[in-house]
Amino acid sequence: MKHKHLTLQNRHYIEISLKSGSSQTAIAKALETTQGTISKEIKRNTGLNV
């Protein structure tokens, strides 16, 4: 998988997918990125220090 920056549309997709109950792994596959990228994005943008 290529390392790439997430777009605003990708971030919106992550938000919608999480609200609908999708797993981080499923989101990563859909966006063709790693689960780690998704996890970091969620931690960075939720305001939670998990």
C-alpha positions, 0 to 999 in steps of 0.5 A, spaced: 500 500 500 502 506 498 503 512 503 499 517 501 495 523 505 488 523 506 484 528 503 478 531 506 473 526 502 477 521 506 476 524 512 469 525 511 468 517 509 472 515 515 467 519 520 461 516 516 464 509 516 465 509 524 458 512 525 455 506 521 459 501 525 465 499 520 471 497 523 478 501 522 480 495 518 474 495 513 475 503 512 483 502 511 481 497 505 476 501 502 481 507 502 487 503 500 491 505 506 493 501 512 489 500 519 495 504 522 493 510 518 486 510 520 487 509 527 492 515 527 487 519 523 482 517 528 486 519 534 489 525 531 482 528 530 477 526 535 480 530 541 481 524 545 487 522 548 487 514 547 
